[in-house]
């Protein structure tokens, strides 16, 4: 049974921010629902000022389909002049982003933003 995308919230702050929790396994079976939820949040945020926070603190596995989904979400955000921040990133995901030269495409909590 695929993981469910557990929560999505939008809160009003100086920069409008939406938060979505990634599933424990972000991959082929969970990517569509996760992407749909992330895009809905991005579309609900103001263009040019919004930020989507993807909480990956409970995510244990990101496969190529999951990585592709993160890239598509980031591209949607960039088209709307918004940013995507990864929260709770583990060392394996950090290494995957470095190896694929994608780490600069995302803000990463705990590190200076781009």
C-alpha positions as CSV (number, residue, x, y, z in Angstrom):
1,X,0.0,0.0,0.0
2,X,1.6,3.3,-1.0
3,X,2.3,6.0,1.6
4,X,-0.3,8.8,1.8
5,X,0.7,12.4,1.6
6,X,-0.1,13.3,5.2
7,X,-0.6,17.0,5.5
8,X,-0.7,20.3,3.7
9,X,-1.0,23.7,5.3
10,X,-0.8,27.3,4.2
11,X,0.1,30.0,6.7
12,X,0.2,33.8,6.3
13,X,3.7,35.2,7.1
14,X,5.7,38.0,5.6
15,X,6.5,35.7,2.7
16,X,3.5,33.6,2.1
17,X,4.4,30.0,2.8
18,X,2.8,26.6,2.2
19,X,4.1,23.4,3.9
20,X,3.7,19.9,2.6
21,X,5.0,16.7,4.1
22,X,6.6,14.3,1.7
23,X,5.7,10.6,2.1
24,X,8.1,8.1,3.7
25,X,8.9,6.7,0.2
26,X,8.8,9.4,-2.4
27,X,8.7,7.4,-5.6
28,X,6.7,6.0,-8.4
29,X,3.6,5.1,-6.4
30,X,3.4,8.3,-4.4
31,X,4.6,10.9,-6.8
32,X,1.3,11.9,-8.5
33,X,-0.6,12.6,-5.3
34,X,2.4,14.4,-3.8
35,X,3.0,16.5,-6.9
36,X,-0.7,17.4,-7.1
37,X,-0.8,18.6,-3.5
38,X,2.4,20.6,-3.9
39,X,1.2,22.3,-7.1
40,X,-2.1,23.1,-5.4
41,X,-0.2,24.8,-2.6
42,X,2.0,26.7,-5.0
43,X,-1.0,27.9,-6.9
44,X,-2.6,29.1,-3.7
45,X,0.4,31.3,-2.9
46,X,1.0,34.7,-4.4
47,X,3.2,34.8,-7.5
48,X,6.6,36.3,-6.9
49,X,6.4,36.0,-3.1
50,X,5.4,32.5,-2.2
51,X,7.5,29.7,-0.7
52,X,6.7,26.0,-0.6
53,X,8.3,24.1,2.3
54,X,8.7,20.4,1.6
55,X,9.1,18.6,4.9
56,X,11.2,15.5,4.1
57,X,12.0,14.8,7.8
58,X,10.0,11.5,7.7
59,X,11.1,10.6,4.2
60,X,13.3,7.5,4.2
61,X,13.7,6.9,0.4
62,X,13.6,9.1,-2.6
63,X,14.0,7.2,-5.9
64,X,14.5,8.6,-9.4
65,X,10.7,9.1,-9.8
66,X,10.6,11.0,-6.5
67,X,13.6,13.1,-7.5
68,X,12.0,13.9,-10.8
69,X,8.9,15.0,-8.9
70,X,10.9,17.4,-6.7
71,X,12.4,18.9,-9.9
72,X,8.9,19.3,-11.5
73,X,7.7,21.0,-8.4
74,X,10.7,23.3,-8.3
75,X,10.2,24.2,-12.0
76,X,6.5,25.0,-11.4
77,X,7.5,27.2,-8.5
78,X,10.2,29.0,-10.6
79,X,7.7,29.7,-13.3
80,X,5.6,31.5,-10.7
81,X,8.7,33.2,-9.2
82,X,8.4,31.2,-6.0
83,X,10.9,29.1,-4.1
84,X,11.0,25.6,-2.8
85,X,12.7,24.9,0.6
86,X,13.5,21.4,1.8
87,X,13.1,20.9,5.5
88,X,14.5,18.0,7.5
89,X,16.7,16.8,4.7
90,X,18.8,13.7,5.6
91,X,22.4,13.0,4.4
92,X,21.3,10.6,1.7
93,X,19.0,13.1,0.1
94,X,21.6,15.8,0.4
95,X,24.2,13.6,-1.3
96,X,21.7,12.7,-4.0
97,X,21.1,16.4,-4.7
98,X,24.9,17.1,-4.7
99,X,25.6,14.2,-7.1
100,X,22.9,15.2,-9.5
101,X,24.0,18.9,-9.2
102,X,20.5,19.9,-8.1
103,X,21.3,21.2,-4.6
104,X,21.3,24.8,-5.9
105,X,17.8,24.4,-7.2
106,X,16.3,24.3,-3.7
107,X,16.6,26.3,-0.5
108,X,17.8,23.8,2.2
109,X,17.0,24.6,5.8
110,X,20.0,24.7,7.9
111,X,22.1,26.0,5.1
112,X,22.3,29.5,3.7
113,X,19.8,30.0,0.9
114,X,20.9,30.5,-2.7
